[in-house]
Amino acid sequence: MLQQIEQWIDQTNLKHQEQRVACSKFFDEFKGFYSLEFLQQAYFVIVDEIPKPHFPELRHLGLGDFIDMDVNGITYKNTYYVVPHLASNLRLHFHELVHVAQWEILGAIAFMERYITEIRTKGYYDAPLEKMAYAFDSHFVNGGDKIDVPHFIAQKI
């Protein structure tokens, strides 16, 4: 099933390739947290509806609430999707870039396995990968010290 989801992710990212915007546009705002090289290889897409995989197997795993959850952003590999009314929200971008780093460090299959397991066993808000993203976006919004986010994640994951 994870291979099917990865194929769906790749197709979704390819479908939106022309609308992608490089996150290097946030370099000044995120300097010290994310390198220019990292931001040049991360993208976002503004969409009216957040794309989500609709695989019955995910619902059978007990992830129906997560799939049906109303979200403002979601990350698939190096690309994340945001709704129009929050497209300029730096906190949301910062949060999703944490997930881009997690995807990159873990790899697609390992990220999905871990994320699904965490959501199933702990719930969305207590899932360690989500807690890490929320902690970082809070640190950023509250003017915390600069920290190389991808490097920190690589050490902690």
Order of alpha helices (4+ residues) and beta strands (2+ residues): alpha-beta-alpha-alpha-beta-alpha-alpha-beta-beta-alpha-alpha-alpha-alpha
